[in-house]
Amino acid sequence: MAPIVEHSSGSAALILNPVERRAQARIRRCPRRTGASSPGIIPSTILAFLEEKLQELDGPDARIADYFDVTAGTSTGGLVSAMLAAPNAQGRPLSPARTSSHQRLLPRALPQDLPSQKSMSGPKYDGKYLHSVVQKLLRETRINQTITNVVIPTFDIKFFQPIIFSRYAVQNDESKNALLSDVCISTSAAPTYLPGHRFQTTDKDGKPREFNLVDAGQSSKWGVLGWLNKGATPLIDSFSQASADLVDIHTSVLFQALHSEKRYLGIQDDELQGDTASVNVSTPENLRQLVDVGMALLKKPACKVNLDTGKNEPGLSRGTNEQELIRFAEMLSRERRPGQAPEERQHSKNK
């Protein structure tokens, strides 16, 4: 099996999940991110480092989407995934990893959104500015037009069912070929922070289908008074942390069972405090601090999950996270160009 890289920071997580399909002798690769708002800066920083190393190997036009079969994420992870996979006018990825979230989206989004007049019984922000930025960047791009496959989970509060948008799903259900901007707005509609999103698509026969993804009427019941406790969000934090931990543990169990521990890398910071741990503090100062946290994580020893305690512990036979990512970049570059010698790759890069 090929490498998996995960970044987790509170409720923010990143997984680069290449899985080998033995029947085809080919690596299947999937970066996955979970997490809301500002903590998404940390996985973006990690991704930017990986993309930089890929560019050193294959040239300045190399992008994350060129190396991965699937990019997936929830909340801010969904936004970043979409920015990495959406095409620009030339058919290339819309955003380099370095600008996929913290320079193009997050610094301006929540501060520009106005506090809701019903903030004690509904979402804290009206979401209008964030929606306008996402719609301007993604324009009319639909799910089936992404450069690489995307998988973005949402939740339909009207039917209490998860709805997962992907190019795979579109093959069997045309009604899921939604605007990528609608999907991004929906996956970022975290209760208490942003309003739900309602939109409509049509199936192959032209029949309309309405999506109520964290429906505004229903989400008003999940107001600040019902969710918060002395300014904190214990229920949201618990679910988010549990989700990140379960992904980490399940993936670790799989790779340890297959004797492929070195193909999995979890990068986590369990010690974020104050503004750096906040979901919605996107001041320039805090964003710079989050980038610094991501850069510091690169220098830390690579860890693996202790399956008995669930804790991340230093891997005795591994280097730093930075060294592991460099190794993964070399592996991804080789897999993308099978049979090509290093000097040939260097020649292609310098053209």
C-alpha positions as CSV (number, residue, x, y, z in Angstrom):
1,M,0.0,0.0,0.0
2,A,1.1,3.5,-0.6
3,P,1.5,6.3,1.9
4,I,-1.1,8.0,4.0
5,V,-0.5,11.4,5.5
6,E,-2.8,12.9,8.1
7,H,-2.9,16.2,9.8
8,S,-5.1,16.7,12.7
9,S,-5.4,19.8,14.9
10,G,-8.4,19.8,17.2
11,S,-11.2,19.5,14.8
12,A,-8.9,20.0,11.7
13,A,-7.4,17.0,10.0
14,L,-5.6,16.2,6.8
15,I,-5.1,12.7,5.3
16,L,-3.2,12.0,2.2
17,N,-4.6,8.5,1.5
18,P,-3.0,6.6,-1.4
19,V,-4.3,3.0,-1.5
20,E,-2.9,0.5,-3.9
21,R,-5.3,-1.4,-6.1
22,R,-3.4,-4.7,-6.5
23,A,-5.5,-5.8,-9.5
24,Q,-4.2,-2.9,-11.5
25,A,-0.9,-2.5,-9.7
26,R,-1.7,1.2,-9.4
27,I,-1.7,3.6,-6.5
28,R,-5.0,5.3,-5.5
29,R,-4.3,8.5,-3.7
30,C,-6.7,10.6,-1.6
31,P,-6.0,13.7,0.5
32,R,-8.7,14.2,3.1
33,R,-9.2,17.2,5.4
34,T,-11.7,17.8,8.2
35,G,-12.2,20.8,10.3
36,A,-13.8,24.2,10.5
37,S,-12.5,27.7,9.6
38,S,-9.3,28.9,11.0
39,P,-7.8,25.6,12.1
40,G,-7.8,24.7,8.3
41,I,-4.8,26.9,8.0
42,I,-2.6,24.2,9.5
43,P,-3.4,21.4,7.0
44,S,-3.1,24.0,4.2
45,T,0.4,24.8,5.4
46,I,1.3,21.1,5.4
47,L,-0.1,20.7,1.9
48,A,1.8,23.7,0.7
49,F,5.0,22.1,1.9
50,L,4.2,18.8,0.1
51,E,3.3,20.7,-3.1
52,E,6.6,22.7,-2.9
53,K,8.6,19.4,-2.8
54,L,6.6,18.1,-5.7
55,Q,7.5,21.2,-7.7
56,E,11.1,20.8,-6.9
57,L,10.9,17.3,-8.5
58,D,8.6,17.9,-11.4
59,G,8.6,21.7,-12.1
60,P,6.8,24.8,-10.9
61,D,3.5,23.9,-12.5
62,A,3.0,20.7,-10.4
63,R,-0.1,20.8,-8.3
64,I,-1.6,18.6,-5.6
65,A,-4.5,17.6,-7.9
66,D,-2.0,16.2,-10.4
67,Y,-1.0,13.5,-8.0
68,F,-4.2,12.4,-6.3
69,D,-7.2,10.5,-7.6
70,V,-9.5,11.9,-4.9
71,T,-9.5,15.0,-2.7
72,A,-12.0,15.0,0.2
73,G,-12.9,17.0,3.2
74,T,-15.6,18.5,5.4
75,S,-16.2,22.1,6.5
76,T,-13.0,24.1,5.8
77,G,-11.5,20.8,4.5
78,G,-14.3,20.8,1.9
79,L,-13.5,24.3,0.8
80,V,-9.8,23.6,0.5
81,S,-10.5,20.4,-1.4
82,A,-12.7,22.2,-3.9
83,M,-10.1,25.0,-4.4
84,L,-7.4,22.4,-5.1
85,A,-9.6,20.4,-7.6
86,A,-11.6,23.1,-9.3
87,P,-10.3,24.2,-12.8
88,N,-9.4,27.7,-13.8
89,A,-10.0,29.1,-17.3
90,Q,-7.0,27.1,-18.7
91,G,-8.2,23.8,-17.2
92,R,-5.5,23.8,-14.5
93,P,-6.1,23.7,-10.7
94,L,-7.7,26.9,-9.5
95,S,-5.4,27.4,-6.5
96,P,-1.9,26.3,-5.5
97,A,-1.9,24.7,-2.1
98,R,-0.3,27.7,-0.5
99,T,-3.2,30.0,-1.4
100,S,-6.1,27.4,-1.3
101,S,-7.6,28.7,1.9
102,H,-5.6,31.1,4.1
103,Q,-4.8,33.7,1.5
104,R,-7.9,33.6,-0.7
105,L,-10.7,32.8,1.7
106,L,-10.3,32.6,5.4
107,P,-8.7,36.0,6.3
108,R,-11.7,37.9,4.9
109,A,-14.7,35.6,5.4
110,L,-15.9,35.6,8.9
111,P,-14.8,39.1,9.9
112,Q,-16.8,40.5,6.9
113,D,-19.9,38.5,7.7
114,L,-22.3,40.3,10.0
115,P,-23.5,39.0,13.3
116,S,-26.9,37.5,13.0
117,Q,-29.8,39.4,14.5
118,K,-30.9,36.1,15.9
119,S,-27.5,35.0,17.2
120,M,-29.0,33.7,20.5
121,S,-31.4,31.5,18.6
122,G,-29.6,30.9,15.3
123,P,-26.2,31.1,13.6
124,K,-23.7,33.7,14.8
125,Y,-22.9,35.0,11.3
126,D,-25.1,35.7,8.3
127,G,-22.6,34.1,5.9
128,K,-23.3,36.5,3.0
129,Y,-19.7,37.6,2.5
130,L,-18.3,34.0,2.6
131,H,-21.0,32.9,0.2
132,S,-20.1,35.7,-2.2
133,V,-16.4,34.9,-2.1
134,V,-17.0,31.2,-2.8
135,Q,-19.4,31.9,-5.6
136,K,-17.0,34.3,-7.2
137,L,-14.1,31.9,-7.1
138,L,-15.9,28.8,-8.2
139,R,-18.4,30.5,-10.6
140,E,-20.5,27.9,-12.6
141,T,-18.2,24.9,-11.9
142,R,-20.1,21.7,-11.1
143,I,-19.0,18.6,-9.3
144,N,-18.4,16.6,-12.5
145,Q,-16.0,19.3,-13.8
146,T,-13.3,19.0,-11.1
147,I,-9.8,18.1,-12.3
148,T,-9.7,15.2,-9.9
149,N,-12.5,13.5,-8.1
150,V,-13.8,15.3,-5.0
151,V,-15.7,13.8,-2.0
152,I,-17.5,16.4,0.1
153,P,-19.9,15.3,2.9
154,T,-22.8,17.4,3.9
155,F,-26.0,16.7,6.0
156,D,-29.6,17.2,5.0
157,I,-31.3,18.4,8.2
158,K,-34.7,18.1,6.7
159,F,-34.4,14.3,6.2
160,F,-31.6,13.8,8.8
161,Q,-29.5,12.0,6.2
162,P,-25.9,12.5,5.2
163,I,-25.5,13.6,1.6
164,I,-22.1,13.0,0.0
165,F,-21.2,14.9,-3.2
166,S,-18.7,13.3,-5.6
167,R,-18.0,12.6,-9.2
168,Y,-18.6,9.0,-8.4
169,A,-22.1,9.8,-7.2
170,V,-22.9,11.9,-10.3
171,Q,-22.4,8.9,-12.5
172,N,-25.5,7.3,-11.0
173,D,-27.4,10.3,-9.8
174,E,-27.5,13.4,-12.0
175,S,-29.2,15.4,-9.2
176,K,-26.0,15.4,-7.3
177,N,-24.2,17.3,-10.0
178,A,-24.6,20.5,-8.0
179,L,-22.6,23.7,-8.3
180,L,-19.4,23.3,-6.4
181,S,-20.1,26.6,-4.7
182,D,-23.4,25.3,-3.3
183,V,-21.6,22.2,-2.0
184,C,-18.9,24.3,-0.4
185,I,-21.4,26.7,1.2
186,S,-23.3,23.7,2.6
187,T,-20.3,21.8,4.1
188,S,-19.2,25.0,5.8
189,A,-22.5,25.7,7.4
190,A,-21.5,24.7,10.9
191,P,-24.3,25.0,13.5
192,T,-24.2,28.2,15.6
193,Y,-21.7,29.8,13.2
194,L,-23.2,30.0,9.7
195,P,-26.7,29.5,8.3
196,G,-27.9,26.4,6.4
197,H,-28.0,26.4,2.7
198,R,-30.9,25.5,0.4
199,F,-30.6,24.9,-3.3
200,Q,-32.1,22.9,-6.1
201,T,-30.8,20.7,-8.9
202,T,-32.5,18.5,-11.5
203,D,-32.2,14.8,-12.3
204,K,-31.6,13.2,-15.7
205,D,-35.3,13.6,-16.5
206,G,-35.4,17.2,-15.5
207,K,-37.2,16.5,-12.2
208,P,-36.2,19.1,-9.5
209,R,-34.6,18.0,-6.3
210,E,-34.3,20.3,-3.3
211,F,-31.4,20.1,-0.8
212,N,-31.8,21.5,2.7
213,L,-28.3,21.2,4.0
214,V,-28.4,22.3,7.6
215,D,-31.7,24.0,6.7
216,A,-32.1,27.5,8.1
217,G,-35.5,26.8,9.6
218,Q,-34.3,23.8,11.5
219,S,-30.8,25.2,12.4
220,S,-32.5,28.1,14.2
221,K,-33.4,25.5,16.9
222,W,-29.7,24.9,17.3
223,G,-28.9,28.4,18.6
224,V,-26.1,29.6,20.8
225,L,-28.1,29.1,24.0
226,G,-28.7,25.4,23.1
227,W,-25.2,24.6,22.1
228,L,-22.9,26.9,24.1
229,N,-21.7,26.6,27.6
230,K,-19.9,29.7,29.0
231,G,-18.7,30.8,25.6
232,A,-17.4,27.3,24.6
233,T,-18.9,24.8,22.1
234,P,-18.5,21.5,24.0
235,L,-20.8,19.4,21.9
236,I,-19.4,20.6,18.6
237,D,-15.8,20.2,19.9
238,S,-16.5,16.7,21.2
239,F,-18.0,15.5,17.9
240,S,-15.2,17.1,15.9
241,Q,-12.4,15.7,18.0
242,A,-14.0,12.3,18.1
243,S,-14.3,12.3,14.3
244,A,-10.7,13.2,13.8
245,D,-9.5,10.6,16.4
246,L,-11.6,7.8,14.9
247,V,-10.3,8.4,11.4
248,D,-6.8,8.4,12.8
249,I,-7.3,5.2,14.8
250,H,-9.1,3.3,12.1
251,T,-6.5,4.1,9.4
252,S,-3.7,3.2,11.8
253,V,-5.3,-0.1,12.6
254,L,-5.6,-0.9,8.9
255,F,-2.0,0.0,8.1
256,Q,-0.6,-1.8,11.1
257,A,-2.6,-4.9,10.2
258,L,-1.1,-4.8,6.7
259,H,2.4,-4.3,8.2
260,S,2.6,-1.0,6.4
261,E,3.0,1.4,9.3
262,K,5.6,3.5,7.4
263,R,3.0,4.2,4.7
264,Y,0.9,6.2,7.2
265,L,1.8,9.5,8.7
266,G,-0.3,11.3,11.3
267,I,0.6,15.0,11.9
268,Q,-1.3,16.3,14.9
269,D,-1.1,19.1,17.4
270,D,-3.2,18.4,20.5
271,E,-2.0,21.4,22.4
272,L,-3.7,24.4,20.6
273,Q,-5.0,26.9,23.0
274,G,-6.6,30.3,23.0
275,D,-7.2,31.9,19.6
276,T,-5.3,29.3,17.7
277,A,-7.8,26.7,18.8
278,S,-10.8,28.9,17.9
279,V,-13.1,28.1,15.0
280,N,-13.7,31.7,14.0
281,V,-10.8,33.9,15.0
282,S,-9.4,34.8,11.6
283,T,-7.5,38.0,12.4
284,P,-4.2,38.4,10.5
285,E,-2.2,37.9,13.7
286,N,-4.0,34.6,14.5
287,L,-3.6,33.3,10.9
288,R,0.1,34.0,11.0
289,Q,0.3,32.1,14.3
290,L,-1.5,29.1,12.7
291,V,0.9,29.1,9.8
292,D,3.8,29.1,12.4
293,V,2.1,26.1,14.1
294,G,2.0,24.2,10.9
295,M,5.6,25.0,10.1
296,A,6.7,23.9,13.6
297,L,4.8,20.6,13.2
298,L,7.0,19.9,10.2
299,K,10.1,19.9,12.4
300,K,8.5,17.5,15.0
301,P,9.2,13.8,15.0
302,A,6.8,11.7,13.0
303,C,4.3,9.8,15.2
304,K,2.1,6.8,15.1
305,V,-1.1,6.0,17.1
306,N,-0.8,3.8,20.2
307,L,-3.9,1.6,19.6
308,D,-4.3,0.9,23.4
309,T,-4.4,4.6,24.4
310,G,-5.3,6.4,21.2
311,K,-2.3,8.7,21.8
312,N,0.2,9.7,19.2
313,E,3.7,8.6,20.1
314,P,7.0,9.3,18.3
315,G,7.9,6.6,15.7
316,L,11.2,5.1,16.8
317,S,12.4,4.3,13.2
318,R,11.2,7.5,11.5
319,G,12.5,11.0,11.0
320,T,10.6,14.3,11.2
321,N,7.3,15.0,9.6
322,E,9.2,17.2,7.1
323,Q,11.5,14.3,6.2
324,E,8.6,11.9,5.8
325,L,6.7,14.3,3.5
326,I,9.8,14.7,1.3
327,R,9.9,10.9,1.1
328,F,6.3,10.8,0.1
329,A,6.8,13.5,-2.5
330,E,9.5,11.4,-4.1
331,M,7.2,8.4,-4.1
332,L,4.4,10.3,-5.7
333,S,6.6,11.7,-8.3
334,R,7.9,8.2,-9.2
335,E,4.4,6.8,-9.4
336,R,3.2,9.6,-11.6
337,R,6.1,9.0,-14.1
338,P,6.7,5.2,-14.0
339,G,9.9,4.1,-15.6
340,Q,11.4,7.5,-15.9
341,A,14.9,7.9,-14.4
342,P,15.6,10.9,-12.0
343,E,17.8,12.6,-14.6
344,E,14.9,12.4,-17.1
345,R,12.5,14.0,-14.6
346,Q,15.0,16.7,-14.0
347,H,15.3,17.4,-17.7
348,S,11.5,17.6,-18.1
349,K,11.3,19.9,-15.1
350,N,13.8,22.3,-16.7
351,K,12.1,22.5,-20.0
